[in-house]
Amino acid sequence: MRSRAAPARQDFDKKADKNEPLVADIRLLGRILGDVIREQEGREAYELVERIRQLSVAYRHKHDKEAGKRFDKLLKSLSGEQAVSVIRAFSYFSHLANIAEDRHHIRRRDVHERAGSLQPGSLVYCLEHLHEAGIRPNEIAEVLKRGFISPVLTAHPTEVQRKSILDAERAVAGLLEARDRAGTERELRDTEGLLRARITQLWQTRMLRYSKLTVADEIENALSYYQSTFLRQIPKLYAELEEHLPGEQLPSFLRMGNWIGGDRDGNPNVGAVTLKRAMQRQSEVALRHYLTELHELGAELSISLHLTGVSADMQKLAERSPDQNVHRMDEPYRRALTGMYARLAATLHALTGTEALRHAVAPQDPYRTPDELLADLRIIEASLKSHHAEALIAPRLSPLVRAVQVFGFHLATLDLRQSSDQHELVLAELLAVARIESDYSALDEAAKRELLLKLLNDARPLRVIGASYTDKALFELATFEAAREALARFGREALRHYIISHTESVSDLLEVALLLKETGLLRGVLAEYAVSDLIIVPLFETIGDLRIAPDIMREFYALPGVRGLVDRSGGEQDIMLGYSDSNKDGGMFTSSWELYRAEIALVELFDELKRVGPITLRLFHGRGGTVGRGGGPSYQAILAQPPGTVNGQIRLTEQGEVIASKYAHPEIGRRNLETLVAATLEATLLHPTQSAPKGFLQAAQALSDASFDAYRGLVYDTPGFADYFFASTPIREIAELNIGSRPASRKATRAIEDLRAIPWGFSWGQARVALPGWCGFGSGVEAFLGEEPAQRAKNLALLKRMLKGWPFFRALLSNLDMVLAKTDLALAERYVELVEDKKLGKRIFAAIRAEFERTQEALSLITGDDKRLAANPSLARSIEHRFPYIDPLNHLQVELMRRYRRTQADDPAMERVQRGIHLSINGIAAGLRNTG
């Protein structure tokens, strides 16, 4: 029987409405969710959800004031139990709509590729684009050979998803894919039945954590993406590259990074114990993947010596195996793989203390390094090639070889990070106990440098045997020592970077060097033969820090012995740039501009340093999920980097719920990894080498100055603004959520300066203001244009030229367009009702609205588009379809926050109200997709 799904699958790209399959999937998932709600909660609960949905649609699309009044009245009448049920319904609808959109994205990508219509950001598009520009395959391969591309997963308190929910949603995504392939009515019914089962599972699975998320939980959450996506998809990406670059041997330039378990900045729960756990669990995930693949490979390579031969090396590998099973004596590959499995099982036990799932023979003789395992795999590969069995390499052996090359025995490079002030405290204690300097912190910068250089050139340690040190100092030193042990255990790639948050001076870098020396991670005296196991990485975060970054690095490299240390340690210098804190400090435009300027100045500095000898500069971009924290499309962001700043080298953070949206689904994950590679290649090989025109740079500086003043004037200089923020957003409720192991604020104050940038942006996103993503730009443009008509016309024409001819400005305005489209001040005004001081609420919201309107007008003037997302119709449609389903969550969030803040602590109803608020936070984050 012909499937009803088949014609839609075959023909949807020919129809006028190419989104018909998406609409069909959303309707299907919505219908099943409705059926589940009716079955689980009763018809009355289902009809309540439907009534709220209809009123929300009318309220938004028809601007029906009467519907709005009925809507408000209905929401206020809900009991806590009813509110929770409704919030769960709309939250799960947002999650399911995301899954449907992801599936449709893959579907449309496949259609374009089959039609030969390549899309920017895809690997094939990139390679075709490079070919058209006259760039030869060997030139591309050369960039990749010296390249280093690394997405770095970080744990931040905006990941609102539980792993159990993510696993169920992956299953739903897989079933939608299976439904597209369904060929019979029976298969359609079967997949729908399985979808119903998974959605029932979702409804009966607790969406929230009742206990605080631990670092161990965060480690496991991150590892799930390796199991579902990275371990299999990254080898596929390499295979695709090699297919398009025939004859080129590509090194493993794309490697994963990780902060979880090593990032101590502001998180007292991270230290030596979590570092060891992270490394052991990472290793276990990698090794168990290899064990599974070796086992499967043994099933596939059933080749008999009675039918074909093997190479001499292959025969020796088989004979070294302890497998003496008579049934396999003529099957050399199987015998060899059994022996390799036994060796790898022994490696697993040695590195992680755990056991393999199966043992054909007893574990023995562990592999000491990944290269030893690779050598055995290469013997198998060479033998298959030389005996007419090359077809057996590609399906499993080749991906396994590449996985071992990329992931080694460590899986991902774990970064260490701590704040500079903590290093100073530890060193001050060490110096005081050793009677070298009684008050190190009181020294000025010059005195600190002089002392630190002297100690770095002294072979003796600082610690005094038998002396008593504080728990804090011992805790920090233990982390360094655990890093040294991890390097010895898991290999050179296991740990590469030590990141210093709040780098504000050269002494901040020297302090870390001295702590590395104290713990055996830096060996030798600085002036002669010192070598460091870790790259010392400054992190420049605030506007002020970014402005002095080039000076700090210039002075650091001018110190005697520093350049020699770097050269002997590998000749690499990573520098991390902080997007989140610079944005919170100076606003969206000034943050972007100061990052741009700092990058240019750093590249110029390292071009000077290269005259002495080769050195590699790698910029590490601390991008967040939202535009207000440096987020937005990675492809545009990389192409918008200043000339010469990429050069095949880039690291960037992946944070919060953005990790799930990018990498939870294997195919989506591979596409996102492709985009990073494609953008890096294009930015390196096609990027203009000359700076932007002087007029563009001067205009950007003027815009930045005015934007900075406007942003600071509103956020930091407006009396009562902090009180308004804490009252009108769910920042207090977010701080109570069990969605991260890190506190929301660095200090127990209500000062915006002390608040972490992540919950700052997250809270504004929840309240639908998204202020960090746009504030200040409108005033900046207004001031730049001026009031005199002729000058105004001239300056506007300049801004239009900047939009057309400058990738930096174009990407910035594209992100601004997106964040304005996701901002809804009509909904945001509902949150103003939570401000007890009504005059304060009205006054500050009026200032926010005025700046928002200025920004809207400024963007329309420059782009010529009065409607948001005119250049991105697919996102515009997505927002149009999903916002009526997110709106009820915002309305209910406001209502429940009002109740919660007025409820006595011992009121038994408080727990239900609090749960409703937390569920609404989850649903809104899912619906907006990049709120964290």
N, C-alpha and C positions, 0 to 999 in steps of 0.2 A: 504493500500500500504506500502511495506517495505521501511524504511528510508535508504537513502544512508549513513547517518551518523552512523547508528547502527552497521554495521560490523566494521567500523573503531574504534568505541568506545569499542567494545567487544574484538577485536583481535589485537589492536595495540601493546600490550605488547608482543605478540608472534612474531612480525615481526622483521626482522633484524634491521630496522631503527626505533627504539622506539621513535624517535623525529618526525616521520611523522605527527602526529596530531598537533604538534607545528608549523611545517612548513606550514601545511594546514591553521591553524588559522592566521599566519602572512600573508600568501598570500591573504586570504579572507579579512582581515582588510586593507591590502595594496591596494587591488583592489577597495574596497569600498572608501577608502580615495582618490584614484586616480579618481574615478568616481565623487566624491564630488568636487574635485579641478577642474576637467574639466567642471562640471556644474556651479560652482560658479565663477571661474576665467577665463574660456575659454580654448579652445583646445591649444592655443599657450602657455599659462602658464603651462598647464599640460605637454606638450612636452618639455618645457624648464627644468622642474623638472626631467623628464625622461632622458634627455640628460646629465644633471649633474650627475644623479645617475649612468648612464652607464660609464661615464668618471671616476668617483670616484672609481668604482669597478675595472676598468682597471688599474687605477693609483696605487691602493693598491695591488691587487692580481697579476697583470701581470707585474708590474714594467715597464709599457709602458711609456717611456720618452716622446714620441710624444704625447700620450694621456695626459700626465701631462702638456705639453705646451699648448695644446688646452684647457685643463681644466682651467689653470691660465688665459688665454686670455679671456675665456668665463666669468669667475667670475668677472674680472676687467671691463668687458663691461656692466655689469648689472646696470640698474638704481636703485635708492634707492627703488622704488616701487617693482621692480622685485626681488631685494634681499630680501626684507621683505617677499614676497610671497613664495620664495624658502625656506627661513629659517623656515617659518611656516610649510611648507609641511614636511620637514625633522624632525622638532621638534615633530610634531604630530605623525609621523611614529615611533619615538623613544618611545613616550608615549604608543602607541598602541602595540608595540613590547614588552614593559614591561608587559602589561596586559596579552598578550598571554603567555609569559614566566611564569608569576605567575600562570595562569590557568594550564599550563602544569606541573608545580611543584606539584600542588595539585593532578593532574591526576596521575602522577607517584607515588606519595606517597600512593594514594589509591590502586594502582596496587600492590605495595610492601606489603602493609598491608594485602590485600586479599590473597596474595601468602604466607603470613607468613614470608616474608623477611623484617625484621624490620630494620629501618634506625637509625644510631646514632643521638641523639638529640631528638628523639621522646620519649614521655612519656612511651609508652609500651616497647620500647627497653631498656630504663633506668630501668624499674621495672624488666624486665626479666634478665637484666645484674646483678642487685642487688640480685635477687633470686639465680642465678647461683653462686654468690659469698658467698651464705649462709646467707645473711642478711634477717631477718624475717620481715614480715609486721609491727609488732608492733615496731621494731627498726626504720623503715622508718617513721612510724607515729610519733614516739617520736621526730625525727629530725624536722618534719614539725610543731609539737606542739610548739617547741621553736624557730621555724624558722621565718624569715622575709625577703621576697623577694619583691623588689620594683623597677620596671622600672619607671623612672622619665622623664616626657615630659618637654622639655625646648624649649624656643623660641630663635633661633639664626638666624642671617641674611644669611642663606643658603637655607631656604625653599622658593623655587621659584614658588611653585604652588599656584594658587588661589583656594579657596574652590569651586567655581563654576565649575572649571575644574575637581577637585577631585570628585565631585558628579557625573558629567557626565561619568568620567572614571569608577567609581564604577558601574554605570549602564551598561557600556560596558562589564565589567567583569562578571556581573550577566547574561548577554545575552550569553556570551560564555559558561558559565556553563549550561544554559538552552539548548543551542545548542547540548551539549554533551548528554543531556537527551532526545533530540527530537526523537520521534518514528515514525513520518510520514513526507512525503514530504511537507505537508501543514505547519507543525510546523517548518520545516527548513526554508521555505520561510518567515514565519512570523517573526522568530528571525532575519533573514537577513534583513528584512524590518526595524525592530526596531534598528538593528545595524546601518543601513544607517541613520536613524533619529538621533541617538545619535552622530554619527560622523559628521553629518551636524551641529548639535548643537555645537559640539566642534569647528568646523571651523568658525562658526559665533559668537563664544564667545571670548571676549577679553582675551588673554592669560596673559597679564601683568596688573598690577595695575597702574593706572595713578596718584593715590595719595599715599602718604606715608602710609605704614602699621602702624596702631596704636596698642597699647597694647590690646585694646578692640577687635580688629580684630584677634590678636594672640590668645586671650582667646577663641573666637568663633571657630577658626580653630582647636584648641586642643579639644574642646568639641565635635566636629563632630566625632572624633574617639571613644569617649565614646558611642555616639548614634549608630554608625555603628558597633562597634566591642566590646569594653570592657564590657559594661553592660550585654551583652548576652553571650559572649564567655568565660569570666572568670568563671561564674557559670557552664558552660559546662565542663571546665577543671577540676574544683573541682569534678563534678559528675563522670568524667572518673577516677580520682584518687580514689574516694570512691568505685567505681566498682571493682578496682583492689586491694583495701585494705579493704575487707569486715569486718564489725564489728568495724572499727575504726572511731571515731568521730574526724574529722579534723577541726582545727580552721582556721580562715581566715589569713593564713600566707602570701598569695600573695595579695599585695595592690598596688594601683597605686599612684604615686607621681606626683607633678606638680611644676614647677617654674614660670609659666606664670602669671604675676600679683604680684609676690612677690620678683622677682629677680631685685634688684635695682642696682647691680654692673655695673657701667658704663652706666646706662640707666636713665636719668633724668625724663623720662616719667612714671616711676614706683614709686608708693608711697601708701599712705593710701587709696586714691580713687580707684586705680586699685586693691588693695588687697580686698577691700570691694566688688568691682564689680566681681572679680574672685570668691570669696566665694559665693556670691549670685547666680551667674550664674551656678556654679558647683552644688549648692544645688538644684536649679531649674531643672537642667537636671536629677539629681537622682530622685527627687520627682515626676517629670512628668513621668518618666519611671515606677515608682511604681504605680502611678495612672492608667496608661494604663494597667498594668498587673492586677491590682485589678479589673478593669472594665471587662477585658477579662475573668478573673477567675470567676466573677459573671455570665457571660454568660455560662460558662462551668459547674459550680456546681449548676445545676438545680434540685438538689436532693429534693424529696418530703418526708415529714414526713408520708404520707399515705403509702409509700413503704419501708421505712427503718427508723431507729432511728438515734439519734445523742448523743454525750456525754453530760453530765450535764453542763460542762463548755461551750460547744458549744451552748446549748440552752440558757444559760445566756447571751452569746455574742450576739445572735440573738435578745433576748428580750431587751438588752440595746440599740439596734439600733433604730433610730428615723423613720425608714422605716415602715409605717403602711399601705402600699398598699395592698388591699384585695387580689389581684392576687398572692401575694407572702407570704401570711401568713403561708402556709404549706411548704415554702422553706427557711429553717433557714440559710443555707449558703449564699444565695443571700441577705437575710435581713442583716446578719452580715457584709457582704462585702459592702453593701450600706452604712452602718454606718461607717465602716472603711474608705471608700472612702471619706465620709464627714469629718472625723477627719483629714485625710491626706490632703484634700483640704484646711482645716483650717491651717494646718502646713505649707503648701506651701505659703499661704498668709502671715502668721506670719514671716516666714524666708526670703521670697523674695519679698513680696509685690505684687505678681502676682496672677492671678486667674486660677483655674482649668478649663478645657475645657467644662466639663459637670457637672451638679448638679442634682442628683435624689432627694436629700434633701439638705437643707442649710448646709454650712460648720459650724462645731461646735467643741468645745473641742479638740484643736489640740494635737497631740502626742508631748510629751515633749522631748522624746529621741527615737532613733531607737529601743532600747530594748522594749519599750512599743508596737511598731508596731510588732516586732518579736514575742512578747508574744501572741498577737492575732492570728498571722499566725500559731504559734505552736498549738494553740487550734484547729484551723481548721484541721491541719495536723493530730493531735492525734485522732480527731473524725473520720476522713476518715479512718485512719488505723484500728480503733476498730469497724468499721461497713462495712467491706468488700469492701471498695472503695479506697484501696491503689493505684490502677492503675491510679487514677486521680491525684496523687501527683506529679509524675515525670515530666509530660509535662510542667506544668507552676508554680505550687505552690513551688516545691523544688528549681527551679532556682530563684524564687522571694525571698525565704528565704535566700538563699546564697547571692544574690545581696544586700539585706539589711544588712547582716553581713559584707560584704566586703566594700560597698560604704557608708553605714550609711546615714546621712542627709547631708554629706559634699562632697561625690563623690570621692575626692582624697586629699591626704595630700599636702597642699601647703607649700613649703619651703620659708623662708625669706633668702635673701642673700644681703650682702653689703660688700664693701671693707674696710679693717681695717683702712686705712687712714681717711675714712669718720667718723668712730666711734671716732677716736682720735680728729678730729676737733670739733665734737659736745661736747665731754667731756671737751675739753680745754675751750670752751666757757662757759659751765655750771660752771666749777671751777673758771674761772676768774670772772664771774658775782657774784658768791657766795663769792668771796674774799678768797677762799681757796688756790688757786695756780694761780698766774698771767700768767705763761707761762708753762703750762703742757707739751707741745710738746718739750720743751728744756730739760726736765729732762732725766737723763739716765735711763736704764732699771730697775736697782735696786730701784731707787727713785720712779719710776712709780709704781712698784709692791707694795712697802711699802704704798704709798698713796692710791692706789686702794683697798688694803686689809683693810686698816683703814676705808675707806668709806663703804665698804661692811659689815663691822661690826658695822656700825652706823645706827640706825633705822631711822634717819631723812632723808628727801629727799634733793636733791641738789637745785632744782629750787626755786627761790625767787619769792614770790607772787608780782605781779605788775611790775616786772622787764621786760626790753625789750630784746628780743632775735632775732637773725637774722632769716630770712625766711628759710635758710638752716637748722638750728638747729630745728626749729619748724616743718619743713617738715619731718625730720628724726624721731623726737619724736612722731609725729602723726602716723607714720607707726607702731611703737611699740604699741601705744595705740589702733590702729585699730586691731592689732593682738590680744590684750587682749579681745577686744569686740567680735572678731570672735570666739575665743575659748569658750567664755561664750554662744554664740549664736548657734554654729554649733557642739560643742563637742570636746573632747580631741584629737581625731584623725585628726581634721581639720588642725591643725598646730602642728608640732612636732620638727622641726629643724630650728635653726638659723645658717646659714653658713657664715663664715668669710673668704672672699677672701683675698689673700696675707697675710696669717698668717705667721708672721716672728718672733714672740716673745710671751712669756707668757702673757705679758701685753695686747696683742691683745685680748686674751680670757677674761681676767679680765675686760677689758673695756666694752665688750658686757654684761658680768654679771652685771656690775654696771648700764648700760642702761636698762637692764631687770628689775632690782630692782627699778629704777627710775620711771618706767612705770607700775609697779604692776604685772609684769610677773615673778618676783622672789621675794618671800616674806620671811621675817625673816632675822636675822643676820647670816652671813656666819659661824661663829665659833660655832654656837649652833644649830639652827633649820631651816635654810634656805631651801626652796623648790623652784625649778624652773619649770615653765610650759613648757619651751622649752629646747631641748638638744642643748648645745653650741657646734657647729661643726667647727673645724678648717679645712681650705682648704689649702693644701700644693701644690703649683703649679710649681714653677721653680725647676731646678736641685738643687740649693742651699737650697731651702725650704725643699725639700724632704730629703736632707741629714741631716737636723737638726730636722726633725719632731719628731723622738723618744725622743730626748733630751728635746724639748719643752713640750711634753706630760708628760715626767717623772718629770720635774720641776713643772709643773702645778699641778699634783697630789700630789706632796710633800708639797704643800702649806697648811697651817692649815685650815681645814674646807671644802676643795674642795671635798675630797672623801665622806664626810658625805653629802654634797649637792647632789652629783651624786646618792648616795645610796637612799636618801630620795625621789629623783625625778624619780625613776624608775630603777636605776642601769644600764643605757644604755649609751654608748659613741659611737657616730658616728664620723668617721674621713674621710674627703673627700680628694681624691688624684686627682690632675689635670694632665691629659694626654696632653692636647693641648699645654699649655704654656711650660711644660717641654720639649715637642718635639721641639717647636720653639726655646727654649733656648739651647738645647744640642743635638738635632738630635734624630732620631728614636731609635737607639740601646741604647744609653745612657739613654734616657727617660725611655724605658722599663726596663732597668737594675736597675736604681735608684728607680723606683716604686717597683720593686721586692724586693730590699734590704730594703726599707722603710717598706714594709708590714711585712717582717720577723721580723724586729726589733720592730715594734709596737706590734705584736703578743707576742713576748718574754716579752715585758714590761707588757702587760696586763695579761699574765700568772703569773707574779710576783704579780700583784695587786690582782689577784684572791685568793692568799693565805690569804689575809685579810678578804675577803668575796666575794660573787658572783658579777660579773660585766660582762656585755655583750659588746664586741667590735664588731662594724659593720663598715666595710669599704665601702665607697661610691665612686664608680669609675666614674670619669668625662670623660667617653669615648665619642669620637666624631663619625662622620660618616665615616671618612676616616681612613686608616691605619696610616697616618701621624698624626692623632689626637687621636689615641688609638682605632680606629674602627676595623673593621674586624668581622668575625663570632663570635657571643657572646658565642656559645657553646665551641669553642676552647679556647676563652679568659678566661672563668671561670675555665675550666679544667687546664689551664696553671698557675693558681694562686699558690703561694707558699703553702706548707703544713701548715694546721692549720689556714689559713687566711679566709676561707669561713665559715665553721662550721654552715651551715644553714642560714647565715646572709649575704645579699648582696643588695646593692642599686647600680643602674647604670643609667646614663643619656641616653636618646634617643633624638637625635638632628637633626635639619634641615630636609632635604627631606628624610632622612632615616626613619623618623616617618611614612611618607606616604608609602614608599616601604614596611615597616614591618606591618603596621596596618590599611591601608586603606581598604583592603579586609578582611572581617571577618574571613574566614578560614585561610588565611595566618597569620592573627593576632594571632589566637589561636595557630597555630603551633609555632610561635615565642615565645609566652608566655610559651608554653610547653617546649621549648628548655631551657628557663631560669630555670624552675623548675627542669628539668632533669639534667642539668649541675650542679646546686647547690646540688642536692642530690648525684650525682656521686662524685663531688669534696669533699663533706663532708664524705661520707661513703666508698668510694673506693680509695681516694687519699692517696698516701704513707705518712706516718707520719714523716718519716725521711727526713732530708734535702738532697738536691742534693749533689753528691760527691764533696769533697773539690777541686779536679782538675777542675771540671766543673765551680765551682764558681770563682776560680782563673782565668780561661780562659775567663769567661764572663767579669770580671773586666778589664783584659788586653784589650779585644776587645772594651770595653766601653771607656777606656782611649784614645785609638788610634782613635776610631770613633768620640769621642767628639772633639779631636784636629782637625780632618779633617773637621768636620761639621762647627765648629766655625771659622776655618781658611778660609773656603770658604764664609760662609754667613756673618760673622761679621768682619772679618779682611781683606777681599779683597777690595781694594779701588774701589769705584764705584758700589759695589754690590747692594746697596739700589736703586740707580738710575736705574740700569739695571732691577731690579724687577718691579719698578713702570712703566717702559717703555715697558717691554716685556710681561707683563701680563695684564689682564683687571681689575686690582685692582681699578683703578680710576673709571672705568665704573660700577663696582660692587658697589662701595660706593654710586653711584648715583641711584642705583636701589631701588625701593620701596618694598624691600623684608624683611624688618625687622624694628623694632622700635628702635634698638640699633645702635649707630654710629660704623663705621668700625674700628676706631682708638680711643684709650683712650685719646690721645692728638693731637693737630693740628700740627703734625710734619710728616716728611717722614722717621723717624727713625724706623727701624724694631723692636726695643725694645718696642716702643709704639703701634705698630700695634697689633690688636687683632689676636689671633691665628686662629680664624675661617676664616676670609677673607684671611689670609695668606695662609692657606691650600687650600681654595676654588679657589683662583687665580691661584696657581700652577696647580691644577687639570684642570681648564679650558684651560690652555695653554699646556696641555698634558705632562707636565714635572713631576708633582707629586713629586717634590723634597723632601718635608718633610717626605715622606714615605720610602725613601731609602738612602738619602744622608749620607755619612760617613761610611756606613757599608763596602763598598769595600776597602777603605783605612784601616779600622780597621782590616779586615781579612788579608790584605797584610802585615801589620806591625806585626800581631800576628804570621803569618806563618814564617816570616823571610826569609833570602836568602840562608842559608846553607842547602843543599839538605836533609841531614839526619834529621836535626831539622824540616825542612819544612814538611817532610813526617810524622814525629811523631806528629806534631801539627795538621796537616790535619786529621790524624786518630782520634785524640781527638775530633775535631769538628764533625766528622761523628758519633762518639759515643754519643756526646751530642745531635745530631739530633735524634738518635734512642731512647735514654733513658731518655730524659729530656723534659717533656711537654712544659715548658716555651720556650725553644729554638726551639722546633718543631713548635709551634704556631707562633713564631716570624718569622721564615723562610717561613712558609706558607703564612703569610700576605705579606711578602716581595715579594714572588713569584707572588702574585696577583697584587701588585701595579706595579711591573716591567712589567707585561703583559699589564697593562693598560696605561703604559707610551709609548709615541711615539715621539722620538726625531726628526724624519723626519718632523713631523708636528710642533713640538716645535720650530724647526729652522725657520719656517715661522714667528713666533712671534719676532724673533731677528731682522727682518727687520724693526720693529717699533722703535728700539733704534736709536736715531738720531746720537749718537756718534758711528760710525761704528766700530772703533777700540775697543772701550769698549765692544760692543755687541759681536764681534768675540772672544775677549779674555775671557770673562766670560762664554760664551756658550761653548767654548773649554774646560774650566775647568769643567763645568757641565757634558759635554759629557765624559770626561776622568773618572770622578768619577762614572758615570753611567756604563761605560764599566767595570770598576774595580768591581763594585757591581754585575753586571751580571756574570762576570767570577768567583767571589767568591762564589756566590750561586750555580753555576753549579759545581764547585769543591766539595762543601760540599754535595750536593744532588746527584751528578752523572747524573743529567738531563740537557742536553744542551737546551732543549726546555722548555719554560715557561708553567706552569700549566699542566705538564705531569701527575700529580696526581689528577687533577681536570678537566677531559675532558669535563664535561658539561659546566663549565664556559669558558673553552677554545673555545668550539663551539659557545657559546653565543657571545663572543668577536669577533670571526671570522665573524659571520653573521652580527653583528650590526655595526662594525667599519666603513665599507664603507658608511654607512648612517649617521654616526656622522662626518666623515671627512669633507664633504662639509660645515658643520656648522662651523668648525674651520677655514677653508679657508676663508669663508665669514666673519667670525668674524674679522680676521686679516685685510681683505680688508676694512671693514667698520670702524674699529678702526683707520686705516690709514686716511681715509677720515674725520672722526669725529675730530681727533686731528689736522687736517689741516684746518678745517672749521671755518670761523668767527662765533662768537656767535650769530650774528643777521641774519645769513643765514637761510632762510626759509627751506632749505633742511636738516638742522641739526637735526630737530626733527625726521624725517623719518629715518635718518642714526642711530641716537641714539636708536630708537625703534628696529631697526634691530639687533643692538648689544645686547640689552637686551633680545630679543627673542632668539638669538643664545646662550646666557648664560643659558636660561631655557632649550633649547633643548640638549645642551651638558651635563648639570647636569642630565637630565632625562636619556640620553643615557648611561652615565658612572655609574649611580645609586648610587655611594657613593663618590661624589666629595666634599661633604660639611662637 
